[in-house]
Amino acid sequence: MCLSTVYKNTVTPETVAMKNVMKIECQGDMVILTDLMERQMAIHGELVMANLVEGVAVVREAA
């Protein structure tokens, strides 16, 4: 199972949006994250990068 850490805008420890993300859905201008415990978080923005080998994804927040 591949789990990822999702960051807002840049990959830094301060910008972690959610860890152990198992699913990322893009619905219009919303990115819906679901973690291993099935908790969800919605971010208004767009997915700009996902490296599943490294377990990292970046979401750019809308202004």
Residue pairs with C-beta under 8 A, 6 or more apart in sequence:
1 22
2 22
2 52
2 55
3 19
3 20
3 21
3 22
3 36
3 55
4 21
4 24
4 50
4 52
4 55
4 56
4 57
5 16
5 18
5 19
5 20
5 21
5 55
5 56
5 57
6 16
6 17
6 18
6 19
6 21
6 24
6 33
6 57
6 58
6 59
7 15
7 16
7 17
7 56
7 57
7 58
7 59
8 15
8 17
8 43
8 45
8 58
8 59
8 60
8 61
9 15
9 58
9 59
9 60
9 61
10 58
11 56
11 58
17 33
17 41
17 43
17 59
18 33
18 35
18 39
18 41
19 35
20 35
20 36
20 37
21 33
21 34
21 35
21 57
22 34
22 35
22 36
23 32
23 33
23 34
24 31
24 32
24 33
24 34
24 47
24 50
24 57
25 31
25 32
25 34
26 32
26 46
26 47
29 44
29 45
29 46
29 62
30 42
30 43
30 44
30 45
31 42
31 43
31 45
31 46
31 47
31 59
32 40
32 41
32 42
33 40
33 41
33 42
33 43
34 40
43 59
43 61
44 61
44 62
45 59
45 60
45 61
45 62
46 59
46 60
46 62
47 57
47 58
47 59
48 58
48 59
48 60
49 56
49 57
49 58
50 56
50 57
50 58
51 57
